[in-house]
């Protein structure tokens, strides 16, 4: 049900555009500095994993996306009354929660696949690319998305209003 939502697809497209803009602005800075004659010893670290790098800036924008995706996980079920159908199905409450969390994990993988595509741009462009460093940072971002998703799922289970769930998730994050 997560990937049938137009909001999820819209946010995925906005995330791809925003992350592309962030990466290109960082690359533009490094190209301008290299034209002036400066050279960097660890270009992969500077572009991707430094405090002002690509993945750090993506981390600082993740809290904008996850509450908007997770706000309807349970609150929509409560509001429309379909939660009664879920409770009457032959699955347990634990399986319902795990199913919704797994859908958020797959959405997080879709977000990470966008970032992986942007990392491959650097892999083919930067000499001596430090792939393990960037993969470790991507794993950390994925785990952060999973953590934010768990918080959003919890906040969505507390209320039947999606806006309240989103604002509550923003407040907790």
Secondary structure as UniProt FT lines:
FT   HELIX           2..4
FT   HELIX           6..35
FT   TURN            36..37
FT   HELIX           43..44
FT   HELIX           45..49
FT   TURN            51..52
FT   HELIX           54..59
FT   TURN            60..61
FT   HELIX           62..70
FT   TURN            71..74
FT   HELIX           75..80
FT   TURN            81..82
FT   HELIX           83..88
FT   HELIX           93..125
FT   TURN            127..128
FT   HELIX           131..158
FT   HELIX           162..172
//
